[in-house]
Amino acid sequence: MIPKIAPYPMPAQWPENRVHWQLRPERAALLVHDLQLYFLNYFAVTQMPIPQLLSHTAQLLDACRELGIPVFYTAQPGNQSPKDRALLTDMWGPGLPDDPAATAIHPSVAPQPGETVLTKWRYSAFQRSNLRERLNDQGRDQLIICGVYAHIGCQLSAAEAFMQDVQPFFVADALADFSEEEHLQALNYVVARCGAVMGTAEVVRALHNGPLTRGALRAELATALNLSTDDLDPAADLQDLGLDSIQLMLLLERWQTRGLQVTYGDVAVSPTLDTLWQGLPE
Ligand SMILES: C=C(O[C@H]1C=CC=C(C(=O)O)[C@@H]1O)C(=O)O
């Protein structure tokens, strides 16, 4: 069974990455792995590392939502039938009861409307789910992974992402595990065998400060307009889509720090994606 988990400090350092992948907002998706009350309740949730796990996951969610990066959750179902659960029962017992007090995702990091919650049947989020297809459909080949438990489902989801040509970014201080030792073991495994390990602050910086591309700008604009990127016609007048001048000025300011040469005067009369895109790489 899952052990009662003693508090331990959130790792503050981890080994150097072997790979030199660049995390990009237009390539990335976020996986919030099994942050259900059932699995969190084996911790003393008010003690380390859980407050940091939840606050760092919230920071990742804020950044991804602001930048139009797709968010995926996994959540294991309650009352799994013996047929569905199979060998997990031999290892872990019957699993979650069919009770929201167990199956619900922690309210501080709960899914928002439109975000995907994948039903989780095995350690890896890719097993018996269409996660790979969904990433493909959205042109995402980088997966940011946070949640519990680091050395089980988080690590195996990272390994399976790697085996399916998706670059896993394992967020060292947005994970938790049965012990500090197993948490660190998971970080060492991912660094050495299947992915990149980064801290939450580093992930948020990489997502916000990378060189601006047309894809990244379109995703941020679509999010600001509460549209899907496909619904954002490059020739459409953004004022007609609800973008006001203050929003436009704030977005331009942020994009100019990332290399956009366009000024408010250049686009104010008829702001379209096409005019904003001037001079930006694809
Ligand atoms: C949170 C996870 O759930 C697994 C680990 C312990 C117990 C489990 C269970 O009762 O089914 C899960 O298989 C994970 O894969 O990291």
The ligand as an SDF file (V2000), in Angstrom:
LIG
                    3D

 16 16  0  0  0  0  0  0  0  0999 V2000
    0.0860    8.6060   -8.1130 C   0  0  0  0  0  0  0  0  0  0  0  0
    0.3920    7.4870   -8.7140 C   0  0  0  0  0  0  0  0  0  0  0  0
   -0.4040    6.3960   -8.5740 O   0  0  0  0  0  0  0  0  0  0  0  0
    0.1480    5.0890   -8.5550 C   0  0  0  0  0  0  0  0  0  0  0  0
    1.0470    4.9490   -7.3940 C   0  0  0  0  0  0  0  0  0  0  0  0
    0.5990    4.4670   -6.2080 C   0  0  0  0  0  0  0  0  0  0  0  0
   -0.7030    3.8540   -6.1270 C   0  0  0  0  0  0  0  0  0  0  0  0
   -1.4690    3.7180   -7.2340 C   0  0  0  0  0  0  0  0  0  0  0  0
   -2.7900    3.0330   -7.1660 C   0  0  0  0  0  0  0  0  0  0  0  0
   -3.3270    2.8440   -6.0730 O   0  0  0  0  0  0  0  0  0  0  0  0
   -3.3040    2.6880   -8.2640 O   0  0  0  0  0  0  0  0  0  0  0  0
   -1.0570    4.1870   -8.5600 C   0  0  0  0  0  0  0  0  0  0  0  0
   -0.8390    3.1150   -9.4370 O   0  0  0  0  0  0  0  0  0  0  0  0
    1.5670    7.4130   -9.6060 C   0  0  0  0  0  0  0  0  0  0  0  0
    1.5030    6.6500  -10.5750 O   0  0  0  0  0  0  0  0  0  0  0  0
    2.5560    8.1540   -9.3360 O   0  0  0  0  0  0  0  0  0  0  0  0
  1  2  2  0
  2  3  1  0
  2 14  1  0
  3  4  1  0
  4  5  1  0
  4 12  1  0
  5  6  2  0
  6  7  1  0
  7  8  2  0
  8  9  1  0
  8 12  1  0
  9 10  2  0
  9 11  1  0
 12 13  1  0
 14 15  2  0
 14 16  1  0
M  END
$$$$
